[in-house]
Amino acid sequence: MSDLSPPTSPAPAPDWHVVVPVKDTRHGKSRLARSVGAAREPLARAIADDTLEAVVGAVGADRVIVVTSDAGLAAEWSQRGVHVVADPGEGLNAALGLGLAAVPTGRAAAALLGDLPALHPVELREALAAAARHDQSFVPDADGVGTVLRCGGVVRSGDGVPTGLPRPLFGAGSAARHEADGAVRLTLDLPRLRTDVDDLASLEAASLLGLGTRTQAVVSGLWPRASGWI
C-alpha cells in the first residue's frame, strides 16, 4: 500500500493530537557521543525542544502529549500548555502507548519521533492532512525503512467507524511492520519531517535542510566556522 502524492485539496483536518516520546536527555543520542563529546546532553535537549516547538506550531500546545522521564523538559513544556505523561522506562513503543492512551476519545492521533530538529510546522500539517484520508497510515523516514510518524483513528466521510488509535511498532525496520499491520504508507516529499537524527550523518542531513534555533545554537558552538554544514 502506498500514497505517493501529497493531498491537493484535503478534507477538513480532524482534531489531531500528537504524541511525542522524549528520552531523558542525560542518556539520549548516545550514538553522537563520540562526535560531540560533552555537548551530547545539550544537543539531545535542543533536538527535542526544536521538535516540540514545531509540533506545537502545527497543532497547538493543548493537542500535544509528551512522554518523558526528563524532569527539566517536562517542567518547561508543561508550563507551555503541553500535556506530559511520565515515561516508566519500558521502551519506545510502551511510552507511545501510554501517550496515545491519554488522547481524548474519538480524536485522531499521531505518534511522532522526538528527534526531528529540522521539522517545520507546515510539513507536519501537510503530513497530517495526507493522513486524514486514511484511518491508519504512517510516514517512513528518509530511507524508507524506519518510521517517523504513525497516524490513526481518522473518521473519513462515508467510511463509518474508524479502526482505532494507531498501534506503534517503532524500531529497526518499522516501516515494513506498520505496513504489514494495515497502515497506508505515505511516501511524501517532506524531507524536514522524514529526517530523524541519531548519528552524525543524519545530523548533517538535517543541518543541510535547516536546523531549529536551539539545535543550531549547539551545533554552531561545536563548529563555529561551519557554513551550511558543520
C-alpha atoms as one frame of an Amber mdcrd trajectory, in Angstrom:
protein
   0.000   0.000   0.000   1.338   3.448  -0.836   0.228   7.028  -1.363   2.915
   8.817  -3.358   1.312  12.245  -3.691   0.568  14.828  -1.003  -3.068  15.930
  -0.961  -4.065  18.869  -3.156  -7.440  19.626  -1.576  -7.739  17.625   1.651
 -10.949  17.351   3.585 -11.153  19.393   6.797  -8.470  18.114   9.150  -9.633
  16.023  12.101  -8.909  17.068  15.651  -5.360  15.737  15.705  -3.468  15.046
  18.898   0.243  14.320  18.543   2.210  12.129  20.966   5.962  12.717  21.136
   8.304  10.474  23.168  11.470  12.088  24.527  14.165  10.049  26.225  15.807
  11.583  29.284  18.332  13.861  27.617  21.024  12.821  30.109  21.062   9.483
  28.291  19.814  10.404  24.806  21.705  10.462  21.494  24.421   8.074  22.650
  25.497   7.451  19.039  26.544  11.101  18.808  28.714  10.998  21.920  31.981
  10.298  20.090  31.381  13.185  17.673  30.131  15.870  20.062  31.606  14.871
  23.426  30.215  16.760  26.405  27.732  18.560  24.157  25.730  15.356  23.729
  23.253  16.155  26.516  22.546  19.790  25.498  22.323  18.658  21.881  19.804
  15.952  22.776  17.746  18.510  24.689  17.920  21.036  21.855  16.778  18.457
  19.298  13.803  17.536  21.481  12.898  21.176  22.103  13.028  22.086  18.413
  10.870  19.087  17.561   8.287  20.052  20.168   8.359  23.686  19.039   7.394
  22.588  15.540   4.659  20.243  16.771   3.105  22.950  18.947   3.235  25.275
  15.953   1.409  22.700  13.853  -1.434  21.607  16.159  -1.334  23.808  19.272
   0.066  23.080  22.729  -3.205  21.665  24.068  -3.074  18.887  21.461   0.488
  17.773  22.173   1.311  14.939  24.575   4.937  14.436  25.609   6.003  11.156
  27.176   9.274  11.603  29.047  11.248  10.947  32.204  13.250  14.155  31.723
  12.162  16.373  34.621  13.534  19.614  33.191  11.955  19.120  29.803   8.665
  18.047  31.387   8.547  21.166  33.564   9.230  23.573  30.706   6.747  22.116
  28.274   4.064  21.585  30.901   4.260  25.313  31.656   3.705  25.944  27.954
   0.449  24.000  27.974   1.662  20.636  26.696   0.287  17.549  28.442   3.111
  15.493  29.970   2.936  11.765  30.675   5.612  10.084  32.785   7.673   7.513
  30.905   8.130   4.381  33.043  11.183   3.341  31.030   9.766   0.276  29.302
  10.809   1.203  25.775   9.715   3.452  22.931   6.538   1.634  21.920   5.375
   1.294  25.518   5.935   5.024  26.020   3.947   5.825  22.904   1.171   3.512
  24.041   0.850   5.455  27.295   0.748   8.736  25.421  -1.855   7.503  22.968
  -3.997   6.303  25.870  -4.145   9.931  27.015  -5.666  11.125  23.722  -9.325
  12.126  24.201 -11.808   9.534  22.978 -12.805   9.896  19.363  -9.887  12.101
  18.319  -7.397  11.314  15.576  -3.946  10.610  16.993  -0.399  10.595  15.701
   2.791   9.209  17.199   5.813  11.259  16.152   9.503  10.722  16.830  11.079
  13.310  19.112  14.342  13.745  17.193  13.372  15.858  14.179  15.349  19.107
  14.635  14.685  20.342  11.082  10.920  19.856  11.340   8.721  22.789  10.338
   5.038  23.067  11.354   3.968  23.319   7.715   5.415  19.901   6.851   3.756
  18.263   9.831   0.415  19.824   8.921   0.824  18.582   5.340   1.520  15.062
   6.588  -1.493  15.113   8.899  -3.663  16.372   6.024  -2.497  13.396   3.941
  -3.104  11.040   6.869  -6.649  12.381   7.215  -7.521  10.466   4.033  -6.896
   7.122   5.763  -7.961   5.530   9.019  -4.442   4.153   9.546  -1.241   5.455
   7.967   2.438   6.163   8.522   5.239   8.281   7.082   8.566   6.463   6.605
  11.924   8.020   7.305  14.179   9.320   4.541  15.498   5.814   3.801  12.007
   4.332   3.666  12.939   1.668   6.211  12.073   3.299   9.521   9.065   5.370
  10.580   8.825   8.970  11.744   5.037   9.362  12.032   2.249   6.843  12.725
  -1.359   8.051  12.482  -4.737   6.515  13.221  -8.273   6.920  14.463  -9.412
   9.001  11.496 -13.115   9.026  10.590 -13.496   9.752   6.878 -16.791  10.621
   5.210 -18.735   7.521   4.264 -16.282   5.128   5.877 -18.164   4.501   9.106
 -16.310   3.553  12.257 -12.549   4.206  12.337 -10.183   1.361  13.081  -8.939
   2.982  16.290  -5.790   4.590  17.619  -2.516   3.826  15.856  -0.510   0.847
  17.043   3.146   1.913  17.381   5.606  -0.658  16.063   8.715   1.513  16.014
  12.247   0.160  15.939  14.558  -1.197  13.246  12.623  -1.967  10.070   9.424
  -0.423  11.447   8.075   0.751   8.083   7.527  -2.833   6.942   5.863  -3.717
  10.252   3.490  -0.753  10.119   2.584  -1.558   6.529   2.004  -5.219   7.355
  -0.208  -4.073  10.228  -2.552  -2.407   7.746  -1.303   1.192   7.795  -1.023
   3.033   4.467   2.496   4.158   3.587   2.585   7.906   2.878   5.733   8.480
   0.850   5.578  12.265   0.903   8.088  14.861  -0.290   8.565  16.261   3.213
  12.302  15.978   3.977  12.184  18.052   7.164   9.682  15.596   8.627  11.404
  12.496   7.335  14.917  13.303   8.625  15.308  11.964  12.153  18.669  12.410
  13.854  20.551   9.719  15.739  24.102   9.935  14.349  26.466  12.426  12.726
  25.366  11.626   9.165  21.706  12.297   9.944  22.656  15.463  11.843  24.462
  16.597   8.707  21.377  15.860   6.595  19.150  17.803   8.986  21.624  20.700
   9.069  21.547  20.991   5.282  17.757  21.282   5.479  17.935  23.917   8.219
  18.000  23.196  11.940  15.711  24.612  14.582  17.121  27.531  16.557  18.122
  25.596  19.683  19.859  22.805  17.800  21.586  25.295  15.522  22.934  27.158
  18.550  24.504  23.975  19.940  25.905  22.949  16.562  27.346  26.422  15.954
  29.063  26.257  19.326  30.704  22.995  18.326  31.678  24.003  14.785  31.679
  27.842  14.730  33.233  28.087  11.264  30.577  25.969   9.656  28.801  27.369
   6.610  25.697  25.372   5.750  27.152  22.337   7.491  29.267  21.522  10.484
